[in-house]
Amino acid sequence: MLANKIFDLIDTIYAIIDNNNIVRTNNIEKYKEIKNLKSENNLVHNIKNNTWYEYETFDYKENNKNYKVEIYKDITKYKQNDITEIDFTTKLLNKQTTFKQLEEYLKSINEKPESFTLAMADIDFFKKINDTYGHLAGDEILKQISECLIKNIKGDDIVGRFGGEEFIILLKNTNLDNSKALLEKIRKDIDDLIVKYNNFIIDNLNISIGAVFNQDNNTDLNNLIEKADKALYNVKENGRNQTKFFDEI
């Protein structure tokens, strides 16, 4: 059962909730202590003992009954080792650090303009995958897709977890044809990806990608993300599992 597997995780406190009532937890005292602390950007800091937790929540079904699961992963050692810029699950840049690096890059090309592509990528039907195979299998899929993204980009390109099952990619100093070819390769590599988790073989993975190619020295990050997101929305409205640029919609 999913719950038993979660309970076995090291450095993790969690509870299964039914209408705000705790059904099961692996540490009731610590759960209540962490629960009462303020959460910011899915991070919880216990000032008393200087411990840090990353917070996640997801829906869980057991014996035809729906529950909510709250997970607090102890990431203190990552904080202490100054790895606070990394997303705990995927090991990609987290959203805050991704935005920081994007803004720094856009500022740098004000002085030395170059063309680039910004893309938003979203795993298709990820909630259904979680519901079918479980949240831990979903985490494994996030990890392997992240590895695929890293494998395909250049060393100075930027890739980060934007949130949930969504990623943001910046391809520096590139042209439109090369951008299209690379993003399509990423999409096809994920289409061919086979994830083995426990007794499951998950081979129905797809990703939708929306992108904007910029050669006009547009350095407005919000505007660029909005355009890429519109292209991504268009893909999702037209069958998913495609790559589309803003100028194509």
N, C-alpha and C positions, 0 to 999 in steps of 0.2 A: 504493500500500500504506500501511496505517496507520503502520507503523514509519517509513517515509520521511517522512511528514508530521510526525511527532513530532520527528524529527531536525532538521527545519527550524525548529522553534520557537526564538524568541530567549529567552535567559536561562533555558534549561531543560537540566538534566542528567538523562539517564535511561539505563536499561539494560534489556535483555530477558534474562530469567533462565530457565534450564532446570535444575531440580534443584540450585539454588545455584551453578550455573556461569553466567558471563556469556557470552551468545551474541553480543550486539552492544551497543555503547554509543557515544555521541558524544564522550565524554571519560573515558577509563579512569582517569586519575590523579585527576581531580577527583571522579569518582564514588566511588572508593575512599576518598578523603579525607572526603567528606560521609557516606558509609555508616558510617564508624567513629565519627561524632559521635552524641551522645545525642539522641534524639527525644522531644519532649514535646508532647502535643496536636497531633501531625502537624506540628510546627515543629522545625527544626534550626537551631542557632545555632553558627556557627564563631567562637569568641572571638578567634582569632588575627588575623583580618582583619575582624571585626565584620560578617560577612555572614549573612543569614537565608534559609532555604529552607523552602518548604511541601512536605510529603511526601505523595504519593499512590501507590497501587498498584492494579492491576487485572489481570484475566486477559485473555490475548490468544491468538488462534488464527491460525496461519499454516501453510499447506500441510498441513492436517489434524493439526497438532501443537500442543499447548497449552503456553503459556509464561506467565510472570508478568512484568509490566512495572512497574518502579519509576521514578517521576518526582520530581525535585526542582526546583521552580520558585523561581527567585531572587526574593525579595520584599523585598530589602534597601531598595529605594527607598521601599516602602510603610512599612516600619518607621521609616525615617529621617524620613518625613513624618507620623509619628504616625497612620497609618491602620491600626494594628494591631488595631482593633476590627472590621475588615471581612473577610469571607470572600473569599478571592482570586478564586475562580471566579465566584460569583454577585453579588458586591458588596453582599450583604446583611450584616447583623450576623452575626458568627460566634457559635458556641454559647456561649462564655464571656461575651461581651458581652451576648448576648440574656438569659442567666440573670441577669446583673447588673441589667439594666434592668427585667426582670420583678420581681425582688426589691425594687427601689427603688419600683416602682409599687405593689406589694402593701403595702409599708410605709406609703406615703403615704395609702392609702385606709383605713388603720386610724383615722386622724384624721378623714377626710372620706369616709365610705362611698359607693360607687357600684357599680352593676351592670356586669358586663363578661363577655366571652366569651373563653375560651382554646381555641384549635384546633390540632390536629396534622394536617398534610397530607402525603401520601406519593404520589409518582408511581407509578402502576401499572406493573408489569412492567418496571421500569427496567433491570434486569440484561439482560433479553432485548433491550431497545433498544440497550444498549451492545454486546452480542454481535452484533447484526445490523448496526448502522451504525458502530460504533467508538466508542471512548472520547471522542474529540474532538467527535463529533456529540453525544454525551451531555452534554458540557460546554456546548455551544451550547443544548441543550434546557433545561438547568438555568438558564442565563442568561435565556432568554426567558420561562420560567415565573416566575422571580424578578421580572422586569420586570412581568409580569401581576399578581403579588401587590402590588407597590408601587403600581401604577396604581389598584388597587381600594381601598386602605385610606386612612384619614384621616392627616393629617400627624403626629398625636401617637400613633397606634397603633404597635404593635411587630410587626415581622416579621423573622425570622432563619432562618438555615440550622441545623437541629438536628443534621444529620449525613447524609452520603450523599445520598439523594434525598428526605429528610424535612425539613419546614419547620414552624416554630411561629409562630402568629399570636395576638396579643392585641388584641381590639377593646375600646377603653375606652368607658365611659359610654354603654352601649347597652342595648337591650332584646332579648328573645328573638326577636321577629318580624324586627327589623332585622338581627340577627345571622344568622338563617337565610337571609334574602334575600341578604345580601352574600356569605356563603360559597357559596351556590348559584350566584351570579353568577360567582364566581371559578372554581368547578368547570366551569361551562358555557363560560366564556371559554377555559379550557385545553382543553376538549373540542373547541373550534372552532379551536384554534391550529394553524397550519401552519408547520413549521420547514424551511427550505431550507438544506441543508449540502452543499457540493460538488455532486455529481450526485444527491443524495438529496432526496426530498420526503417529509417525515415528518409525517403527518397523523392518526396513530392514537394520540394522546396523551390520557391520562386521569389523573385524580387522585382519590384517596380522602381524605375529610376526616372526622375525629372531633373532637367539640367538647364543651365543658362550659360551660353558662351559669351564672353565679354572681351571685346577689342576696342571699346569706346572709352576706356579709362573710367568706367563707372565704379566708384569706390564706396557706394552706399550699401553697406552690408545688408540692412533690412530689406532694401529694394531687391537685391540679388537673391536673397533667400525667398522672398515673396514670389519672384518669377520662377525659380526652380520648383517651389511648392505648387504653383499653378500648373506647371508641366507635369508634376507627379500626380496631381489630382486628375488631370486629363487622362493620364495612363490608367489610373484606377477606374475611371468612368468608361474606359474603352477596352476592357478585357484583362488589364493587369499584365505582368510579366513582359514588359516592354521597356525600351529606353526612348525618351522623347525630350526634345529641346523646346524651350519657350517659344522660339521663333517658328516652330512647327505646329503650334496649336492655333 
